[in-house]
Amino acid sequence: MERSEKRLKERLRVCVATCNRADYSKLAPIMFGIKSHPEIFDLEVVVLGSHLIDDYGNTFRMIEQDEFDISSKLHTIVRGEDEAAMVESVGLALVKLPDVLQRLAPDILLVHGDRFDALALATAAALMNIRILHLEGGEVSGTIDDSIRHAISKLAHYHAVCTRSAERHLISMCEDHSHILLAGCPSYDKLLSAHERDDYTDIIKSWLGDDVKEQDYIVALQHPVTTDIKNSIKIYELMLDALISFNKRTLVLFPNIDAGSKEMVRVMRRKGIEQHPNFRAVKHVPFDQFIQLVAHAGCMIGNSSCGVREAGAFGTPVINLGSRQTGRETGENVLHVRDADTHNKIYHALELQFGKRYPCSKIYGDGNAVQRILKFMQSIDLSEPLQKKFCFPPVKECFSQDIDHILETQSALAVDLGGTNLRVAIVSMKGKVVKKYVQLNPKTFEERIELILTMCKQAMADAVHLNCRILGVGVSTGGRVNPQDGIVLHSTKLINEWSSVDIRTPLSSALHLPVWVDNDGNCAALAERKFGHGKGMENFVTIITGTGIGGGIIQHNELIHGSTFCAAELGHIVVSLEGPECMCGSHGCIEAYSSGLALQREAKRLHDEDLLLVEGMTLNNKEQVNAIHLINAAHLGNSKAESVLHTAGTALGLGIVNILHMINPSLVILSGVLAAHYENPVRQVISQRALLSAQGTKVMVSELEDPALLGAASMVLDYTTRRTY
């Protein structure tokens, strides 16, 4: 009470120091909040860094346009844009700051983020016994920024963080929990109301041209990575090449002042970006206009934190390039391209992302950060000792934790809806089936859903005792599936009454978990990509040889679904104009020759004609003839059975040759119970029938025991632990 009365008499002197256009966008909302309470706060503004450089837009002017009185302007940048210049700039700032801080004598200094200029500010203030409030500490990203950010956090006395994860990081770094405020990002206070502006079309036209429409342009912002300058320049050049090829109007912002920026500008000018009709290259865009451009863009590309943070507030699709934001929390709107050797990978990412819209994300704030920060500053007791206290955790002896154990605790529920059996499994991050449940598949939709829920609930209860944290549910099913909506459009004849069925909604509602659904052939391909022979391969095809013939196609690391979700129906490639009838109603499909049902049909025909059994084979009256009997007969020298298997292998081989000529994969993976029997015939047909350039394609038999379950699990594990492209 006494402190509050004293505060009313003596205003809190707050110094806000801003170094560049990016940190001003975060600090400005707080500055406006402080300015609106002159009875409580006395605001001083210090401007330094790239704000005062003409090449970077002289952005101190926007601070003046916002009607803030600038107390001091410090020219602290040593030009050179290399590592030495950054160090010299820190030294120059340390030389100039003491006089300013001594004159202003603030109670609190607000420092933002992870820039080298901010490190100089925090160092000077800490040595001069000035309380520091650090904004956006505790976050994780790539490059030297991480080290600088954490160094500032160790110098700071108070922290205002954006996410719960950042708060936990600071606590684990021994910071006092009572000095940490989970506020959210101050810029979100402005972002979340950005769509309410009516003049966004005028802003788009003013920066990109009168003929540009909403969601039909790209915003590109790429900065150098100071710990890997050479590679970051390579990625920047590939990005520009991809944008030129993509042929959409693009707003390119100049990079920041970090080491390597000069080389990036040279790359941009060498490619003629400033003169190119599709590009607008600018040094600076006012933040309120910039967020409008991001909000209504068809895509944002680069490595700016704006892409992984602010763009999520609008659901704008983002392509994050390189390592600069590695570790940042992101929404589902972000697709990562960690590295690339050609511009094709980035171009394909543009094809995947451009024009999409994602749910708006509030990971970094809810629009109420400023009022929390102002209240937090008012609660600071200036009579408290200035010396920081670190909260070290108790150290237990002989404490260790196996990383494999940590990985395996993150698990998925996998559901395989087969024609005969319904299977549910708990699958770990490493692809281990921790526990499996099997029941006969009921006949009706209602009974199936009820049984799936019962089995999943049992698995979830068991997962607790098995130390497995269930992240979601993946469902593998036969037929044509719309994975975007979780709907089975058309089932196979083996699963009756299973068409136009929404599987996702009832499962997600009852289990309170996210649910993914896909075709069993696609799931087999996903399983190979994560756990099998396809791991690390950009282009491959998986073919399932079982009761039917199916498969999945991975192209440029992405699963291909097709425009109506019937891509990779490989069993229905026609290899003969007058072949046997297929279950799809057509004739001459691979499935009509090579599936388990087709072999069973031929085995029954031979048996009915007394041409199946040979010496060494027996078949009792109750035993049903199946494909295994045909295979055994062939192995025992039955020429008729051998002829059937030769035809089946040739049909499958011809279908695979067609696949090689259409999409040119580097690997074909045969999966399913018949895979080993078809491996050699398929290789032989490829060597005889494929074009010379495709004859070297590898053919391998899958080593995965449960590809459908593992693929269903991979949908969950890849998504919930963030996808990397």
VOGU-3710 file (C-alpha; in Angstrom, 3 decimals, decimal comma):
1> mersekrlke> 0,000/0,000/0,000  2,836/2,347/0,911  4,616/1,427/-2,308  1,497/2,199/-4,394  1,065/5,599/-2,736  4,732/6,390/-3,306  4,423/5,364/-6,977  1,543/7,810/-7,465  3,807/10,606/-6,285  6,869/9,449/-8,208
11> rlrvcvatcn> 6,376/8,172/-11,738  8,186/5,042/-12,912  10,989/6,050/-15,285  10,995/3,557/-18,167  13,590/3,665/-20,918  12,714/1,805/-24,127  15,705/1,160/-26,403  15,014/0,125/-29,989  17,651/-1,048/-32,469  15,814/-1,892/-35,713
21> radysklapi> 12,491/-2,020/-37,514  11,731/-5,550/-36,240  12,084/-4,873/-32,529  10,196/-1,584/-32,837  7,149/-3,518/-34,058  7,172/-5,359/-30,699  8,106/-2,365/-28,538  5,772/0,211/-30,121  2,535/-1,194/-28,604  4,157/-1,045/-25,139
31> mfgikshpei> 5,420/2,479/-25,799  1,907/3,601/-26,734  0,603/1,957/-23,561  3,197/3,725/-21,414  2,500/7,047/-23,137  -1,227/6,714/-22,449  -0,543/6,648/-18,672  1,588/9,758/-18,023  0,440/9,806/-14,408  2,157/6,441/-13,822
41> fdlevvvlgs> 5,064/6,296/-16,265  7,773/8,610/-17,567  8,867/7,345/-21,002  12,343/7,838/-22,455  13,194/6,525/-25,940  16,694/5,636/-27,090  17,295/4,835/-30,760  20,415/3,085/-32,046  21,557/0,448/-34,524  20,214/0,150/-38,067
51> hliddygntf> 17,388/2,642/-37,349  19,871/5,415/-38,207  21,287/3,982/-41,450  20,047/5,220/-44,809  20,578/1,844/-46,539  18,089/0,332/-44,109  15,452/3,011/-44,574  16,283/5,478/-41,756  13,509/3,815/-39,804  13,887/6,160/-36,821
61> rmieqdefdi> 11,525/8,422/-38,798  8,591/6,063/-38,207  9,209/6,468/-34,457  8,982/10,215/-34,896  5,864/9,804/-37,057  4,312/7,894/-34,161  4,910/11,100/-32,152  7,417/9,710/-29,688  10,094/12,076/-28,398  13,477/10,467/-28,971
71> ssklhtivrg> 15,759/11,191/-26,013  18,963/9,978/-27,686  20,093/8,819/-31,109  23,259/6,733/-30,975  25,130/5,862/-34,162  26,502/2,472/-33,133  26,810/0,504/-36,382  30,250/-0,089/-37,829  29,688/-0,781/-41,530  31,116/-3,862/-43,125
81> edeaamvesv> 28,292/-6,363/-42,646  30,667/-9,096/-41,500  31,444/-10,804/-38,179  34,129/-8,295/-37,186  31,788/-5,357/-37,877  29,168/-6,873/-35,572  31,718/-7,160/-32,748  32,939/-3,610/-33,341  29,336/-2,361/-33,311  28,772/-3,937/-29,891
91> glalvklpdv> 31,979/-2,283/-28,657  30,968/1,106/-30,050  27,550/0,858/-28,391  29,204/0,001/-25,060  31,351/3,115/-25,379  28,372/5,416/-26,060  25,632/3,963/-23,850  26,990/4,783/-20,350  26,638/8,560/-20,835  23,048/8,204/-22,060
101> lqrlapdill> 21,975/5,786/-19,324  23,644/7,911/-16,645  21,835/11,026/-17,892  18,412/9,358/-18,200  18,758/7,310/-14,961  15,812/4,996/-15,732  14,224/2,724/-13,145  13,697/0,057/-15,803  15,253/-0,539/-19,227  13,136/-2,458/-21,763
111> vhgdrfdala> 15,240/-4,652/-24,055  13,803/-6,831/-26,775  14,920/-10,070/-28,326  18,246/-11,355/-29,501  20,122/-8,759/-31,557  23,775/-7,912/-30,919  22,735/-4,285/-30,254  20,410/-5,524/-27,499  23,288/-7,462/-25,934  25,240/-4,210/-25,660
121> lataaalmni> 22,226/-2,515/-24,029  21,760/-5,310/-21,477  25,481/-5,442/-20,668  25,700/-1,686/-20,085  22,529/-1,545/-17,977  23,516/-4,564/-15,848  26,944/-3,052/-15,093  25,294/0,278/-14,239  22,817/-1,357/-11,812  19,733/-0,584/-13,907
131> rilhleggev> 16,855/-3,066/-13,773  16,304/-4,808/-17,103  12,983/-6,141/-18,419  13,707/-8,534/-21,279  10,961/-9,184/-23,842  10,666/-12,507/-25,708  13,391/-14,369/-23,858  13,333/-18,146/-23,416  12,594/-18,850/-27,074  14,632/-21,199/-29,237
141> sgtiddsirh> 15,769/-20,595/-32,808  18,841/-21,136/-34,929  22,115/-19,208/-35,372  24,012/-17,022/-32,875  20,687/-15,392/-31,936  20,024/-18,217/-29,456  23,240/-17,542/-27,552  22,649/-13,774/-27,518  19,033/-14,160/-26,402  19,962/-16,441/-23,505
151> aisklahyha> 22,879/-14,186/-22,536  20,492/-11,210/-22,296  18,111/-13,345/-20,206  20,907/-14,049/-17,741  21,630/-10,305/-17,458  17,954/-9,332/-17,156  16,132/-9,016/-13,843  12,598/-9,465/-15,211  11,138/-11,282/-18,198  7,982/-10,948/-20,314
161> vctrsaerhl> 7,648/-14,076/-22,475  5,307/-15,030/-25,290  4,673/-18,750/-24,783  4,379/-21,306/-22,020  7,322/-23,158/-23,545  9,524/-20,046/-23,313  8,493/-19,637/-19,682  9,559/-23,228/-18,950  12,884/-22,654/-20,710  13,658/-19,654/-18,492
171> ismcedhshi> 12,736/-21,594/-15,375  15,037/-24,413/-16,482  17,739/-21,734/-16,945  17,394/-21,005/-13,210  15,490/-17,711/-13,594  13,210/-16,719/-10,710  9,667/-17,819/-11,583  8,173/-14,840/-9,735  10,058/-12,493/-12,086  8,667/-14,090/-15,249
181> llagcpsydk> 5,443/-12,857/-16,871  3,651/-14,953/-19,489  2,342/-11,981/-21,450  2,153/-13,009/-25,098  3,702/-11,072/-27,959  2,940/-7,307/-27,832  2,657/-7,110/-31,626  -0,273/-9,564/-31,459  -2,306/-6,858/-29,718  -2,340/-5,112/-33,079
191> llsaherddy> -2,237/-8,195/-35,313  -5,427/-9,839/-34,122  -7,485/-6,806/-35,155  -5,614/-6,275/-38,434  -8,345/-7,825/-40,605  -10,709/-5,092/-39,501  -8,973/-2,521/-41,741  -10,914/-1,618/-44,873  -8,003/-0,126/-46,810  -5,880/-3,259/-47,169
201> tdiikswlgd> -6,487/-3,388/-50,938  -5,087/0,138/-51,250  -2,007/-0,933/-49,285  -1,490/-3,960/-51,535  -1,771/-1,824/-54,655  0,558/0,864/-53,332  3,369/-1,631/-52,753  2,763/-4,206/-55,491  0,796/-2,496/-58,267  -2,805/-1,830/-59,226
211> dvkeqdyiva> -3,249/-5,190/-60,971  -2,404/-7,338/-57,920  -5,226/-9,083/-56,081  -5,525/-10,387/-52,535  -3,788/-13,774/-51,957  -2,178/-13,573/-55,400  1,252/-12,304/-54,366  4,211/-13,361/-52,229  6,102/-11,601/-49,429  9,795/-12,598/-49,264
221> lqhpvttdik> 12,055/-11,739/-46,327  15,345/-13,585/-45,862  18,155/-12,667/-43,458  21,717/-14,003/-43,294  22,556/-16,768/-40,833  25,665/-15,487/-39,101  26,922/-18,931/-38,096  26,631/-20,275/-41,660  26,866/-17,294/-44,007  27,902/-19,237/-47,108
231> nsikiyelml> 24,963/-21,642/-46,944  22,452/-18,896/-46,137  23,527/-16,970/-49,239  23,128/-20,147/-51,295  19,584/-20,644/-49,939  18,798/-16,982/-50,674  19,937/-17,354/-54,279  17,879/-20,537/-54,706  14,857/-18,768/-53,209  15,134/-15,956/-55,759
241> dalisfnkrt> 15,519/-18,489/-58,590  12,394/-20,325/-57,408  10,429/-17,061/-57,128  11,469/-16,016/-60,628  10,309/-19,386/-61,987  7,080/-19,315/-59,959  6,121/-16,114/-61,790  3,992/-14,383/-59,162  4,198/-10,746/-58,074  6,569/-10,648/-55,105
251> lvlfpnidag> 7,477/-8,032/-52,502  11,131/-8,580/-51,491  12,391/-6,807/-48,378  16,093/-6,127/-47,972  17,840/-8,289/-45,338  18,853/-6,972/-41,927  22,317/-5,632/-41,119  23,862/-8,916/-39,905  27,101/-10,297/-41,323  26,392/-11,589/-44,822
261> skemvrvmrr> 23,687/-9,067/-45,709  25,933/-7,209/-48,148  26,540/-10,433/-50,115  22,794/-11,139/-50,174  22,070/-7,697/-51,619  24,723/-8,348/-54,283  22,967/-11,617/-55,199  19,644/-9,776/-55,477  21,106/-7,095/-57,732  23,030/-9,598/-59,854
271> kgieqhpnfr> 19,734/-11,314/-60,634  18,121/-7,993/-61,538  15,393/-8,262/-58,913  15,016/-4,490/-58,559  14,315/-4,153/-62,297  12,272/-7,355/-62,723  8,582/-6,632/-63,567  7,342/-9,275/-61,095  9,319/-7,958/-58,126  9,170/-4,958/-55,824
281> avkhvpfdqf> 12,343/-4,638/-53,722  12,064/-2,331/-50,696  14,195/-1,459/-47,678  11,355/-0,863/-45,269  7,574/-1,091/-44,975  5,789/0,535/-41,992  4,702/-2,222/-39,627  0,975/-1,491/-39,772  1,113/-1,786/-43,562  3,498/-4,744/-43,490
291> iqlvahagcm> 1,097/-6,843/-41,427  -1,668/-6,083/-43,928  0,583/-7,308/-46,732  1,399/-10,488/-44,791  -2,219/-11,050/-43,757  -3,511/-11,035/-47,324  -0,542/-12,662/-49,098  -0,828/-15,904/-51,026  2,346/-17,003/-49,261  5,279/-15,705/-47,210
301> ignsscgvre> 8,747/-17,123/-47,775  12,129/-16,648/-46,098  13,565/-17,053/-42,614  12,155/-14,055/-40,765  10,635/-14,689/-37,345  7,583/-12,881/-38,685  6,868/-15,949/-40,810  6,847/-18,403/-37,931  5,231/-15,980/-35,474  3,055/-13,139/-36,760
311> agafgtpvin> 1,908/-14,784/-40,018  0,204/-17,514/-37,998  -2,250/-14,952/-36,625  -3,732/-14,673/-40,128  -3,396/-18,291/-41,289  -1,061/-17,103/-44,065  0,889/-20,035/-45,574  4,615/-19,761/-44,859  7,716/-21,448/-46,270  10,517/-21,253/-43,718
321> lgsrqtgret> 13,945/-21,608/-45,327  17,112/-22,840/-43,648  18,085/-23,066/-39,992  17,534/-19,541/-38,665  14,206/-20,387/-36,975  15,023/-23,963/-35,968  13,291/-24,699/-32,667  10,665/-21,956/-32,886  7,115/-22,965/-32,032  5,053/-22,792/-35,212
331> genvlhvrda> 1,480/-23,245/-36,333  0,406/-25,682/-39,034  0,732/-22,893/-41,624  4,544/-23,270/-41,688  6,295/-25,660/-44,085  10,032/-26,024/-43,401  12,661/-26,387/-46,127  15,784/-26,969/-44,068  18,207/-27,290/-46,989  18,175/-27,469/-50,772
341> dthnkiyhal> 20,692/-28,105/-53,540  18,538/-26,748/-56,368  15,650/-24,324/-56,550  13,264/-27,199/-57,433  12,619/-28,087/-53,806  11,700/-24,507/-52,938  9,601/-24,233/-56,115  7,678/-27,374/-55,122  7,133/-25,923/-51,648  5,652/-22,820/-53,303
351> elqfgkrypc> 3,317/-25,063/-55,302  2,204/-26,764/-52,093  1,684/-23,608/-50,026  0,679/-20,770/-52,374  -2,964/-19,738/-52,065  -3,778/-22,017/-49,126  -5,408/-20,777/-45,938  -4,832/-22,217/-42,484  -6,603/-21,830/-39,138  -5,442/-18,714/-37,314
361> skiygdgnav> -2,904/-19,491/-34,597  -2,633/-17,798/-31,205  0,533/-19,577/-30,072  2,266/-16,242/-29,468  -0,501/-14,160/-27,954  -4,156/-13,395/-27,358  -4,146/-9,613/-27,858  -3,738/-8,608/-24,203  0,053/-8,521/-23,814  0,503/-4,778/-23,313
371> qrilkfmqsi> -1,889/-4,399/-20,406  -0,237/-7,375/-18,686  3,246/-5,879/-19,166  2,189/-2,451/-17,866  0,640/-4,043/-14,786  3,773/-6,178/-14,306  6,046/-3,117/-14,411  3,889/-1,363/-11,822  4,319/-4,349/-9,504  8,150/-4,158/-9,558
381> dlseplqkkf> 9,455/-3,244/-6,120  12,313/-0,767/-6,628  13,313/-1,194/-3,002  14,206/-4,845/-3,583  17,934/-5,671/-3,763  19,152/-5,323/-7,335  21,368/-8,410/-7,273  19,757/-11,260/-9,230  18,956/-14,539/-7,557  19,143/-17,759/-9,529
391> cfppvkecfs> 16,893/-20,674/-8,626  19,075/-23,742/-9,035  17,214/-27,070/-8,989  18,224/-29,752/-6,489  20,728/-32,163/-8,026  20,052/-35,864/-7,567  22,917/-38,280/-7,552  23,255/-40,817/-10,375  20,409/-39,278/-12,328  20,343/-40,049/-16,028
401> qdidhiletq> 17,719/-40,390/-18,678  17,964/-42,405/-21,870  17,041/-40,397/-24,983  15,537/-43,539/-26,540  13,148/-43,790/-23,611  12,132/-40,142/-24,044  11,407/-40,671/-27,735  9,389/-43,828/-27,143  7,056/-42,199/-24,641  5,590/-40,091/-27,459
411> salavdlggt> 3,217/-42,471/-29,209  0,259/-42,744/-31,568  -2,860/-44,873/-31,698  -2,934/-46,640/-35,060  -6,136/-48,193/-36,424  -6,171/-50,610/-39,386  -9,642/-51,239/-40,745  -9,250/-54,461/-42,743  -11,783/-56,582/-44,562  -11,665/-59,292/-41,890
421> nlrvaivsmk> -10,029/-57,856/-38,791  -10,036/-54,530/-36,994  -6,629/-53,801/-35,450  -5,561/-51,081/-33,016  -1,997/-50,560/-31,825  0,053/-48,243/-29,632  3,048/-47,258/-31,795  6,101/-45,432/-30,452  8,079/-42,640/-32,103  10,683/-45,194/-33,205
431> gkvvkkyvql> 8,115/-47,421/-34,898  7,829/-50,051/-32,195  4,378/-51,619/-31,798  4,120/-51,398/-28,016  0,792/-53,222/-27,796  -1,679/-54,522/-30,360  -5,394/-55,307/-30,175  -7,274/-57,426/-32,753  -11,018/-58,036/-33,182  -13,191/-59,331/-36,021
441> npktfeerie> -14,546/-56,430/-38,073  -18,318/-56,026/-37,499  -20,692/-55,774/-40,432  -22,402/-52,406/-39,857  -21,086/-48,855/-39,597  -22,451/-48,296/-36,103  -20,910/-51,500/-34,755  -17,542/-50,700/-36,341  -17,365/-47,205/-34,875  -18,421/-48,507/-31,461
451> liltmckqam> -15,756/-51,236/-31,570  -13,043/-48,786/-32,730  -13,877/-46,478/-29,813  -13,897/-49,342/-27,315  -10,520/-50,623/-28,510  -9,000/-47,121/-28,606  -10,193/-46,311/-25,085  -8,712/-49,576/-23,841  -5,424/-48,744/-25,571  -5,405/-45,230/-24,078
461> adavhlncri> -5,922/-46,674/-20,595  -3,099/-49,180/-21,140  -0,840/-46,429/-22,538  -0,761/-44,727/-19,135  0,705/-47,852/-17,510  3,091/-48,343/-20,449  4,417/-44,783/-20,024  3,240/-43,802/-23,511  1,805/-40,338/-24,196  -0,784/-40,631/-26,980
471> lgvgvstggr> -0,500/-37,702/-29,425  -3,367/-38,619/-31,761  -5,102/-41,318/-33,795  -4,236/-42,472/-37,323  -6,663/-44,622/-39,313  -5,724/-46,803/-42,299  -8,597/-48,113/-44,403  -9,238/-49,558/-47,831  -10,889/-47,584/-50,599  -10,751/-43,952/-51,685
481> vnpqdgivlh> -10,224/-41,485/-48,812  -10,369/-37,711/-48,504  -7,627/-37,229/-45,887  -8,278/-33,493/-45,594  -11,745/-34,078/-44,138  -11,217/-37,593/-42,760  -13,934/-39,101/-44,975  -14,002/-42,508/-46,690  -15,495/-41,655/-50,085  -15,757/-45,166/-51,569
491> stklinewss> -14,797/-48,354/-49,782  -13,609/-51,629/-51,262  -16,076/-54,471/-51,724  -14,408/-56,175/-48,777  -15,779/-53,515/-46,407  -19,495/-53,090/-47,029  -21,556/-50,041/-45,942  -18,426/-47,874/-45,703  -18,903/-45,119/-48,286  -19,119/-41,341/-47,727
501> vdirtplssa> -18,408/-41,985/-44,058  -16,897/-39,339/-41,774  -14,521/-41,283/-39,541  -12,639/-38,333/-38,079  -15,498/-36,512/-36,334  -16,928/-39,321/-34,135  -13,468/-40,556/-33,141  -12,073/-37,081/-32,399  -15,186/-36,056/-30,454  -15,223/-39,183/-28,304
511> lhlpvwvdnd> -11,474/-39,556/-27,720  -10,616/-35,819/-27,543  -7,627/-36,390/-29,807  -6,734/-35,233/-33,330  -7,502/-37,892/-35,952  -5,934/-38,535/-39,377  -7,376/-40,907/-41,994  -5,881/-42,242/-45,224  -5,962/-45,105/-47,685  -4,037/-48,249/-46,642
521> gncaalaerk> -1,760/-48,020/-49,693  -0,825/-44,452/-48,851  -0,242/-45,491/-45,242  2,159/-48,205/-46,404  4,152/-45,558/-48,301  4,192/-43,278/-45,238  5,408/-46,185/-43,114  8,298/-46,821/-45,507  9,154/-43,113/-45,549  9,418/-42,898/-41,758
531> fghgkgmenf> 10,542/-46,376/-40,700  11,519/-48,419/-43,752  13,494/-48,462/-46,990  12,050/-45,083/-48,024  13,671/-43,223/-45,154  15,747/-40,398/-46,639  14,445/-41,040/-50,198  12,756/-38,134/-52,004  10,982/-40,220/-54,689  9,751/-43,786/-54,324
541> vtiitgtgig> 6,715/-46,009/-54,836  5,316/-48,620/-52,475  3,175/-51,440/-53,891  1,083/-53,652/-51,621  0,612/-57,210/-52,812  -2,052/-58,807/-50,673  -5,729/-59,621/-50,994  -5,811/-56,745/-53,496  -3,108/-54,598/-55,083  -2,583/-51,045/-53,846
551> ggiiqhneli> 0,168/-48,601/-53,110  1,374/-45,091/-52,478  3,613/-42,585/-54,260  6,116/-40,309/-52,522  7,274/-37,507/-54,821  9,633/-34,763/-53,564  9,096/-36,105/-50,024  5,331/-35,551/-50,288  2,575/-38,162/-50,496  0,602/-37,778/-53,732
561> hgstfcaael> -3,191/-37,888/-53,307  -4,392/-36,489/-56,635  -7,187/-34,053/-57,409  -9,957/-36,512/-56,455  -7,901/-38,595/-54,015  -7,494/-41,607/-56,310  -3,798/-41,259/-57,121  -1,714/-44,424/-56,590  -4,606/-46,813/-57,318  -1,816/-48,917/-58,757
571> ghivvslegp> -3,794/-52,154/-58,728  -6,064/-50,742/-61,424  -3,393/-49,990/-64,003  -4,571/-51,904/-67,080  -1,933/-54,248/-68,528  -4,173/-56,160/-70,962  -7,126/-55,053/-73,062  -8,841/-58,435/-72,810  -7,745/-59,689/-69,417  -9,868/-61,155/-66,627
581> ecmcgshgci> -12,534/-59,051/-64,929  -11,382/-56,979/-61,959  -13,417/-56,184/-58,830  -13,491/-52,565/-60,006  -15,595/-53,641/-63,036  -12,856/-53,177/-65,609  -10,789/-55,880/-67,339  -7,067/-56,549/-67,425  -6,064/-54,666/-64,260  -2,945/-55,715/-62,346
591> eayssglalq> -5,214/-56,708/-59,455  -7,121/-59,126/-61,705  -3,846/-60,992/-62,355  -1,592/-60,545/-59,322  -3,686/-60,086/-56,181  -4,246/-62,789/-53,592  -7,870/-63,076/-54,742  -6,775/-63,513/-58,366  -4,327/-66,272/-57,421  -7,022/-67,906/-55,279
601> reakrlhded> -9,390/-67,811/-58,251  -6,823/-69,552/-60,459  -5,994/-72,072/-57,705  -9,681/-73,014/-57,441  -9,913/-73,371/-61,231  -6,943/-75,727/-61,338  -8,246/-77,657/-58,347  -11,678/-78,073/-59,949  -9,918/-79,446/-63,047  -7,753/-81,733/-60,844
611> lllvegmtln> -4,648/-79,897/-62,052  -3,512/-78,327/-58,762  -2,295/-81,046/-56,436  1,015/-82,751/-57,135  3,083/-85,240/-55,215  3,903/-83,931/-51,757  0,666/-81,888/-51,436  -2,470/-82,756/-49,499  -5,763/-80,918/-49,151  -8,581/-82,097/-46,907
621> nkeqvnaihl> -12,226/-81,593/-47,817  -12,773/-78,825/-45,240  -9,711/-76,812/-46,280  -10,395/-73,896/-48,647  -8,126/-73,578/-51,679  -6,108/-70,356/-51,624  -3,092/-68,597/-53,136  -0,620/-70,412/-50,851  -1,644/-73,759/-52,340  -0,930/-72,373/-55,816
631> inaahlgnsk> 2,509/-71,115/-54,740  3,360/-74,447/-53,060  2,284/-76,347/-56,188  4,534/-74,165/-58,329  7,491/-74,767/-55,994  6,870/-78,537/-56,278  7,083/-78,373/-60,077  3,427/-77,976/-61,124  3,821/-76,400/-64,585  0,237/-75,084/-64,608
641> aesvlhtagt> 0,743/-73,304/-61,287  4,127/-72,029/-62,475  2,442/-70,562/-65,570  -0,164/-68,748/-63,444  2,522/-67,256/-61,189  4,623/-66,282/-64,209  1,631/-64,443/-65,717  0,879/-62,746/-62,383  4,492/-61,651/-61,959  4,657/-60,396/-65,537
651> alglgivnil> 1,427/-58,395/-65,119  2,749/-56,772/-61,949  6,094/-56,103/-63,616  4,428/-54,450/-66,617  2,399/-52,219/-64,313  5,556/-51,202/-62,464  7,304/-50,441/-65,773  4,429/-48,074/-66,572  4,934/-46,433/-63,175  8,676/-46,028/-63,823
661> hminpslvil> 7,974/-44,350/-67,149  5,365/-42,006/-65,661  6,962/-40,746/-62,453  10,538/-42,106/-62,575  10,998/-43,047/-58,883  14,421/-44,014/-57,587  13,035/-46,962/-55,590  10,152/-49,465/-55,793  9,217/-51,165/-52,515  7,133/-54,360/-52,662
671> sgvlaahyen> 5,067/-54,855/-49,519  2,544/-57,458/-48,391  2,361/-61,247/-48,116  3,153/-61,877/-51,796  6,023/-59,394/-52,097  8,858/-61,920/-51,798  7,307/-64,122/-54,531  7,136/-61,212/-56,972  10,565/-59,619/-56,383  12,533/-61,561/-59,033
681> pvrqvisqra> 9,784/-61,604/-61,728  9,366/-57,827/-61,358  13,111/-57,217/-61,696  13,198/-59,439/-64,769  10,341/-57,577/-66,497  11,972/-54,209/-65,708  15,252/-55,362/-67,253  13,395/-56,535/-70,382  10,700/-53,899/-70,850  11,782/-50,639/-69,179
691> llsaqgtkvm> 13,621/-47,843/-70,921  17,373/-47,983/-70,430  17,368/-44,981/-68,077  14,800/-46,698/-65,801  16,313/-50,188/-65,743  18,591/-49,317/-62,836  15,651/-48,550/-60,509  16,025/-50,458/-57,254  13,346/-53,009/-56,308  13,250/-54,018/-52,637
701> vseledpall> 10,970/-56,087/-50,440  9,650/-54,269/-47,380  11,006/-55,344/-44,006  8,105/-53,784/-42,073  5,754/-56,223/-40,369  2,742/-53,903/-40,042  2,955/-51,193/-42,743  -0,713/-50,199/-42,416  -0,437/-49,648/-38,647  2,970/-47,972/-38,881
711> gaasmvldyt> 1,748/-45,692/-41,682  -1,345/-44,725/-39,700  0,910/-43,930/-36,749  3,330/-41,908/-38,888  0,535/-39,491/-39,867  0,184/-38,647/-36,178  3,859/-38,668/-35,242  5,028/-36,585/-38,225  2,358/-33,933/-37,775  2,213/-33,520/-34,005
721> trrty> 5,993/-33,293/-33,684  6,100/-30,735/-36,564  6,721/-31,699/-40,131  10,032/-31,026/-41,748  10,107/-30,756/-45,507
//
